[in-house]
């Protein structure tokens, strides 16, 4: 996003735009491939005792992908309204690796207060 916001808009347009305006794309197959990989990660985490077994892995995958999509859509939507003079800084703050880590931490730990053990 940071390097080419227009490229991200283009990708979203290809995936979610009018079907006649883009080349054939099996979004379902791509989604299934990513989902299965994440399901394996979550299943191993449950088996290792790192995740509570109360959640179904499919539901966890759905929630993680929803969080990532929500953040991406927020960036795409707000980017056009950020003043050009500060847009690069804003994009850096909203698309860097630390932001990705924060989203994963939020997903993994929730918004609960961390306590010392």
PyMOL commands that set and color helices and strands:
alter all, ss='L'
color gray80, all
select helices_A, chain A and resi 5-16+19-21+27-47+57-79+84-95+97-109
alter helices_A, ss='H'
color red, helices_A
deselect
rebuild
show_as cartoon
